[in-house]
Amino acid sequence: MATYKEIQGQRIVNTSADITSEGQVFYNSPGNAYKLSAATAADAWSSGTNLPAARNESRGTGTSTDSGIVFGGTLPPGNTGTTFQYDGSSWTSQPSMNTARGLFAEGSAGTVTAAIAFGGEPQTDATEEYDGSSWTAGGALNTSRYTLGGFGTVTAAVAAGGYRNSPAGTTNAAEEYNGSSWTTVTNYPASTNALSGVGPQTAGLIGSGDWYEYDGANWTAGGTASNAAGYKSVAGVQTNATSVGGNPPSNAPTTEKYNGTSWSTSSATLNTGRYTMASWGTAAGFGVAGGTEPSRSNKTEEFVAVDTAKLETIDVT
């Protein structure tokens, strides 16, 4: 049998970082995996490996389609704190949160080894931080709430909007987290909930139909999405984001892309329309899992933008 070097004229590269140029086979040493980088000709959603259990109202975070975590949410008989990590082909159980809660009803931010979750349903002010091996309590929100939005990192996060049971109604409260405590900052421009957000603390994007940008001190109006639904899943940064799903309309499969000024509708739609999905990754390549169809879902799907490399793990066993 001919070797890879005999066919291609070179050995398989051993690298600590993913190679994104089309047609490259390489060995990712930190991930202990052989991978293939292939380009997609157009925006597309494809099916991934199902979650171990159907759930909705979860949150997620991560840096690519094959590096994400999903935590919290609801599944029979109630709320859960379970956490699962995704490597692009399989889910692995991780330590559970200390407080089980409906987490789409909460904000989240971070990576698979440095994540933060705050607020949630039942209404809470609790914050938890994840270091890749365990969840620990952080500083409490000043305004307890759920269905809020969030973005940032474990040491520099933002929480905005949400819903409160007492007094009942939506809120425009906004707060910043410094790794140990929350500080009240300039109010979000609208009292609203069912928000989703992305970006670092000083360059965030958050919204549902109407989106707003945050510079670390002030809020300014961003673009208005054609799909005005809440409970969307979103990935990316302030100048390059992708959102999908939402309710109402129930089970929206719509995908939209933001360029820092305006939203445009992608030709790609979810294979299974839903909302309250967990999400992770970037605007060019991100994953969603679980959600409401309207029944709870265990489906995972992965998005790849036009002319973006999609990394596939190769089974060499």
Order of alpha helices (4+ residues) and beta strands (2+ residues): alpha-beta-beta-beta-beta-beta-beta-beta-beta-beta-beta-beta-beta-beta-beta-beta-beta-beta-beta-beta-beta-beta-beta-beta-beta-beta-beta-beta-beta-beta-beta
